């Protein structure tokens, strides 16, 4: 898919794309919240619906056959609305802590922002986090001298990912109506689906996000053969959602814009 016009806007996901290498904050928060009920959950189960609105993500987790089976063994019933409300409150508190531990930019983002500003390309942010978490992140970003042109959380739109509402809202607020002038960058499959439904260009992140689920240090310790294997697995995952382009992490986006898009 080749654009007919110049790129005017890039919309970034946040966790696993520009901060929080491996998107670990959400993983740790879900594990912590569910452990209060004696439920053990793996990274692979959390990964399945990563990127969607967190309350919806929790509901899907609780319906997963492995988690639902554990719950029924312990409580002899399905989770109630009260259970879900309590778990999400625990999750939100833990998420705040975990996110604030992981607000350093993924390597290459600061240089990329400078490049985009020189090119007069606007920057938007979308996230599956609720508004209160987004505000915490934006505050940290402002302290580092960065302000996106517009940002939106999943709690500010009628429908979260994989629906296109957040991307479309950013485009509307920034007066950009032509999808071919927009790139959506995301580490989650639901985020790429969001971009595809908005008919913009999509760029999947292979090795800094949820599909790797590792810190930068853990990634560095991997053997080249292991990293190659994980990259191949993640390439196949993104093929399922028909992404337009793939990069290992945000540091490669500048070259993609210059030479391929």
LOVEXTI-334340 format. One record per residue: residue in three letters; y, x, z of N, C-alpha, C in turn. Coordinates in steps of 0.2 Angstrom, whole numbers, plus 2048, in hexadecimal, padded with zeros to 3 digits. Layout:
BEGIN
ALAYXZYXZYXZ...
This chain:
BEGIN
UNK7FA804800800800800806804800UNK80A8047FB8108087FA8168047FBUNK81B8067FF8218028008268027F9UNK8297FD7F882E7FD7F28357FF7F4UNK8367FF7FB83D8017FD83C806803UNK84280980484280E80984080B810UNK83D80F81483B80D81B84180D81FUNK84280782284880682684780582EUNK84180482F83F802836838804838UNK83780883E83080984082F806847UNK82A8028478287FF84E822802851UNK82480585781E80985B81C804860UNK81580586181280386781480886CUNK81380787381580B87880F80F87BUNK80B80C87F80681088280081287DUNK7FF81987D7FA81C8797FD81E872UNK80381C87180781D86B80C82286CUNK811820870816825872817828879UNK81382487E81282788480B825886UNK80982888C80282688F7FD82888AUNK7FC82F8897F68318857F082E887UNK7EC82B8837E68288847E6821887UNK7ED81E8887EE81888A7EA816891UNK7EA81B8957E681B89B7E98168A1UNK7F08158A17F28108A67EF80A8A6UNK7EE8078A07EB8008A07E38008A3UNK7E08068A07D98078A27D88078AAUNK7DC80B8AD7DC80C8B47DE8068B8UNK7E38028B57E57FC8B97E07F78B9UNK7DD7F68B37D77F18B37D17F38B7UNK7CF7F98B77CA7FC8BB7CB7FB8C3UNK7D27FC8C57D47FB8CC7D47F48CEUNK7D77F08C97D77E88CB7D07E58CCUNK7CC7E78C77C57E48C77C17E78CDUNK7C27ED8CF7BE7F08D47BF7EC8DBUNK7C57E98DB7C67E58E17C17DF8E2UNK7BE7DD8DD7B97D88DD7B27DB8DCUNK7B27E18DC7AB7E48DC7A97E58D5UNK7AD7E48D07AB7E48C97AC7EB8C6UNK7A77EE8C27A87F48BF7A87F38B7UNK7AD7F68B57AF7F58AD7AF7FC8AAUNK7AD7FD8A47AD8038A07B380389CUNK7B580989A7BB80A8957B980688EUNK7B380688C7B18038867B37FB886UNK7B27F888C7B37F188C7BA7F088CUNK7BE7F48907C57F38907C87F4889UNK7C67F98857C87FB87E7C87F5879UNK7C37F087A7C27EB8757C87E7873UNK7CC7E58787D17E18777D87E4879UNK7D87EB8797DE7EE87B7E47ED876UNK7EA7EC8797F07EB8757F27E4876UNK7EE7DF8787F07D88787F47D787FUNK7F67D18807FA7CF8867F57D088CUNK7F77D38917F37D58967EF7CF89AUNK7F27CA89B7EE7C489E7E97C2899UNK7EA7C28927E57C088D7DF7C588DUNK7E17CC88E7DD7D188E7D87D0894UNK7DB7CE89A7D77CD8A07D27C889FUNK7D47C289C7D07BC89B7CA7BE897UNK7CB7C28917C67C488D7C17C9890UNK7C37CD8957BF7D28997BA7CE89DUNK7BD7C98A07B97C58A57B47C08A1UNK7B57BF89B7B07BC8977AB7C0894UNK7AC7C78947A77CB8917A17CB895UNK79B7CB8917957C98947937CE89AUNK7947D489A7937D989F7977D78A5UNK79D7D68A47A27D58AA7A17CE8ADUNK7A07C98A879E7C28AB7987C28AFUNK7937C68AD78C7C68B078D7C98B7UNK7917CE8B87937D18BE7967CC8C3UNK79B7C98C079F7C48C479A7BE8C6UNK7967BC8C27917B68C478C7B88CAUNK78A7BF8C97867C18CE7897C18D5UNK78F7C38D57937C48DB7967BE8DEUNK7987B98DA79B7B38DC7987AD8DAUNK7937AD8D678F7A78D47937A28D0UNK7987A48CD79C7A08C97A07A48C4UNK7A47A08BF7A87A48BB7AF7A58BEUNK7B37AA8BC7BA7AB8BF7BE7A58BEUNK7C17A38C47C679D8C37CD79F8C1UNK7D179B8C07D879C8BF7DC7A08C4UNK7DA79E8CA7DC7A28D07DA7A98D1UNK7D47AA8CF7D17B18CE7D57B58C9UNK7D67B28C37DA7B68BE7E17B78C0UNK7E47B28C37EB7B38C67EB7B98CBUNK7E67B98CF7E67BE8D47E57C58D1UNK7E07C68CD7DE7CC8CA7E47CF8C6UNK7E87CA8C27ED7CD8BE7F37CF8C2UNK7F47CC8C87F97CF8CC7F77D68CFUNK7F17D78D17EF7DE8D37F07E38CDUNK7EE7E08C77EE7E48C17F57E68C0UNK7FA7E28C08017E38BF8047E88C3UNK8027E88CA8057ED8CF8027F48CDUNK7FC7F48CC7F87FA8CA7FB7FD8C4UNK7FC7F98BF7FF7FB8B88067FE8B9UNK80A7FB8BD8117FE8BE8108068C1UNK80B8078C580A80E8C88088128C3UNK8038108BF8008148BA8048168B4UNK8088118B280D8128AC8128178AEUNK8158168B481A81B8B78188228B7UNK8118238B880E82A8B880D82D8B1UNK80E8288AC80D82B8A58128298A0UNK81982B8A281E82989E82182F899UNK81D83589A81F83A89681D83988EUNK82183B88A82083988381A83D880UNK81683A87C81183E878814843874UNK81184887381484E86F81684C868UNK81C84D86781F84C860824846860UNK82484286582883C86582F83E865UNK83284286983984486983B846863UNK83884B85F83984E859839848854UNK83584485483483E84F83A839850UNK83C838856842834857848837854UNK84983D85584F84185284F84084AUNK84984184884884084084A83983EUNK84783484184982D83F85082C840UNK85382E84585B82D84685F830840UNK85D83683E86083A83885F836832UNK85983383185782F82B85A82882CUNK85D82683186081F83285A81A832UNK85581C83584F81783584F81483CUNK84F80E83D84F80B84484980B847UNK84980B84E84380B852842805856UNK83C80285583B7FC85A8347FE85EUNK8347FA86382E7FB86882B7F4869UNK8247F48698207EE86B81B7F0870UNK8197EC8748147ED8798107E787CUNK80A7E887D8067E38818087E2888UNK80C7E788B80E7E78928137E1893UNK8137DE8998187D989A81F7DC89AUNK8247D889B82B7DA89B82D7DF8A0UNK82A7DD8A682C7E28AC82A7E98ABUNK8247EA8A88217F08A78257F48A1UNK8277F089C82B7F38978327F5899UNK8357F189E83B7F38A183B7FA8A4UNK8357FB8A88348018AC8348078A7UNK8308068A182F80B89C83680D899UNK83A80889784080889484580C898UNK84580B89F84980E8A48488168A3UNK8418178A384081F8A384282289DUNK84181E89784382189184B822890UNK84F81D89385681E893858824897UNK85482689C85682C8A085583289CUNK85083289784F83789385383788CUNK85883288C85C83288685A82E880UNK85582A88185282687C85381F87DUNK85681B878856814878854811871UNK84F80D87184D80A86B852805869UNK8528048628577FF8608557F8862UNK84E7F786384C7F08668457F1868UNK8447ED86E83D7EE87183B7E7873UNK8357E58738327DF87582B7DF878UNK82A7DB87D8247DB8818207D587FUNK8197D58808157CF87E8177C9882UNK81A7CA88881C7C488C8237C1889UNK8267C488482C7C188182B7BD87BUNK8257BD8798247B987381E7B3874UNK81E7AF86F8197A98708127AC870UNK8117B086B80A7B386A80A7BA86AUNK8067BD86E8057C586E8007C7869UNK7FF7CD8697FA7D08647F37CC864UNK7F07CC85E7F17CF8587F67CB853UNK7F97C68567FE7C28528047C6851UNK8087C584C80E7C984A8147C884DUNK8157C485281B7C185581F7C7858UNK81D7CC85B8217D285D8247D6858UNK8207D78538237DB84D8287D7849UNK8277D184882C7CC8458327CC849UNK8317CB84F8377CB85483C7D1853UNK8397D785383C7DD8538407DD84CUNK83C7DB84783F7DB8408457D6840UNK8457D184284A7CC8428507CE846UNK84F7D184C8547D38508587D984DUNK8557DD8498587E384585A7E183EUNK8597DB83C85C7D98368587DC830UNK8517DD83184D7DF82C8487DA82AUNK8487D88248447D282283F7D481DUNK83F7DA81A83A7DC8158357E0818UNK82F7DE8198297E181C8287E8819UNK8297E98138287F081082C7F5812UNK8317F38168367F88198347FA820UNK82F7F882282D7F88298267FC82AUNK82580082F81F80383181D801838UNK8177FF8398157FD840810803842UNK81180684880D80C84A80980A850UNK80380A8517FF8088577F880B857UNK7F680C85E7F080F85F7EA80A860UNK7EC8048617E77FE8627E67FA85BUNK7E07F885B7DE7F48557E27ED855UNK7E37EA85B7E77E485B7EF7E5858UNK7F17EB85A7F87ED8577F87EE850UNK7F37F184D7F37F18467F27EA843UNK7EE7E68467ED7DF8437F47DC843UNK7F87DD8497FF7DA8498037DC843UNK8037E38428077E583C8047E2835UNK7FE7E28347FB7DF82E7FD7D882DUNK7FD7D48337FF7CD8328077CC831UNK80B7D18338127D18318137D482AUNK80E7D782780E7D98208127E0820UNK8127E38258167EA8258117EF824UNK8137F682380F7FB82380C7FD82AUNK8067FF82A803800830800807831UNK80180A8367FE8118387FB81183EUNK7F481383E7F08138447F081A847UNK7F081A84D7EF8208517E8822853UNK7E68278517DF8298527DD82C859UNK7E183185B7DF8368607E4836866UNK7E88318677ED83186D7EC82B871UNK7E982686E7E981F8717E281D874UNK7E28168757DC8138787D6815875UNK7D581686F7CF81786C7CC81E86EUNK7D08228707CE8298737CD82887BUNK7D282587E7D28248857D182A889UNK7D582F8877D583688B7DC83888BUNK7DD83C8917E483F8927E484588DUNK7EB84788C7EC84D8877E7853889UNK7E78548907E385A8927DB859891UNK7D98538927D28518907D1852889UNK7D58508847D585187D7D485887BUNK7D985C87F7D986387D7D286787FUNK7CF8648847C98678867C3866882UNK7C386187D7BE85F8797BC865874UNK7B68658737B486A86D7B6867867UNK7B886B8627BA86985B7B5864858UNK7AE8658597A98618567A985A85AUNK7AB85A8607AB8538647B184F861UNK7B78538617BD85085E7BC84D857UNK7B98518537B884F84C7B384884CUNK7AE8488517AA8428517AE83C853UNK7B283D8587B683785B7BB835856UNK7BE83A8527C383884D7BF833848UNK7B98358467B58318417B482A843UNK7B282A84A7B182384D7B781F84CUNK7BD82284E7C381E84E7C581C847UNK7C48218437C681F83C7C2819839UNK7BC81883B7B88128397BA80C83DUNK7BC80D8437BF8078477C5804843UNK7CA8098417D080783E7CF804837UNK7C98068347C880382D7C67FC82DUNK7C47F98337C27F28347C87EE834UNK7CE7F18367D47ED8367D97EE830UNK7D67F282B7DA7F48257E17F7826UNK7E17FC82A7E780082B7E9803824UNK7F08048247F280881E7F180F81EUNK7F38128247F38198257F081B82CUNK7EE82182D7EB8238337EE82A835UNK7F082C83B7F283283D7EF834844UNK7EE83A8467EB83C84C7F0839852UNK7F683B8517FB839856802839853UNK80783785780E83685581183C852UNK80E842853811848851810848849UNK80C84584680A84583F80E83F83BUNK81283B83E81583683B81B838836UNK81E83D83882483F83482184182DUNK81C84582D819847826817842822UNK81483D82681183782281783381FUNK81D83282382382F82082583381AUNK82683981B82983E81582583E80FUNK81E83E81081A84080A81583A807UNK81483580C80F83080A811829809UNK81782880D81982180D820821809
